[in-house]
Amino acid sequence: MDVEEYEPVSTLKVPQHPLTKAKYPFIDVHNHQWTMPIQNLDGLVADMDSLNMGVMVNLSGFRGKLLEWSLNNVQKHYANRFAVFLNINFEDLDDTGWPQNAIKLLEDGVKQGVRGLKVYKGLGLTDVDNNGNRISVDDPRLDPVWAKCGELGIPVLIHSGEPSSFWKPKDKYNERWLELKQEPSRYRNPKEVPPFEQIMEEQHHVFRKHPETKFINAHLGWYGNDLETLGKLFDELPNVYTELGAVLAELGRQPRFARAWMIKYQDRVMFGKDTYAKKEYYTYFRVLETADEYFDYYRKRHAHWKMYGLELPDSVLKKVYYKNALIVIPSLDKSLFPN
């Protein structure tokens, strides 16, 4: 047996309150439904109802015909249950027609019903310009895109970088060793990509340059293990928000500090999940709502440690579950949620 097979069953006897439904209806601001253009949404909506999910944000709207088909599918069947974000190919920034074509894509998208722009991690990591040079997150050629989003009143949900441990040596000291062992492509060789700190600073530079644009910094901005730093960013930049997609395990291992932090910054955090798997939501509800101790996360390679509940106050839960998203993402159906 090796460490990957080791799955000890805890003998600890403590009160348990597993949940399968959120206490309040919630908005998942970070989801990916790649087949939405042709997807029968009935089953997905039934799942959402069972979880008490009021609205799902599909960040993978893409552009062109795929975007049009996704919007048509939603608007025809469940117009108030889904919000679609579009995606721009930033590698076009040296081509004829930039930035006018990107700006028109945003303008036309909003007219069609798009609610925001999703930026994938390729920007800053792997996207290159026509000369083969890496496109930094704060490349000035992208400024018209960020400014246009602010002008149109739509948020930018941006994923920059990866967990900082992905840059560290793959040795016994790296707490993400198991993930890097099982998913070796996630390792970021310092000889091939910029340092974690550089990519983060590029992203934060964009936030500073565009105070009129609202940014949702995905995955707790990869500072779930350093909430104090994320809090300082919030203190400096009132246009920046975050969400919990795929980083719940960071909160669940520091329940006292994370609870205090979530209460302090309750106006800046939204619910997000990332990959869609119905049963994985149960762990989110349990961490956010209960005071349970020492229970399993849903994916060992993300967290070989146990979870502890934050037992957030109802007033904070409501903001995280839906109130903050209703403020940041335009034209969501407020009637689906309590006051």
Secondary structure, DSSP 8 states (H G I E B T S, - for coil): --TTT--------------SS-SS-EEEEEE--TTTTT---HHHHHHHHHHTEEEEEES---SHHHHHHHHHHHHHH-TTTEEEEE---GGGTTSTTTTHHHHHHHHHHHHHT--EEEE-THHHHT-B-TTS-B--TT-GGGHHHHHHHHHHT--EEE--S--GGGGS-SSTT-TTHHHHHH-GGG---TTTS--HHHHHHHHHHHHHH-TTS-EEETGGGG-TT-HHHHHHHHHH-TTEEEE-TTTHHHHHT-HHHHHHHHHHTTTSEE---BS--GGGHHHHHHHHH----SB--S-TTT-SS-B------HHHHHIIIIIHHHHHSTT--GGGS--
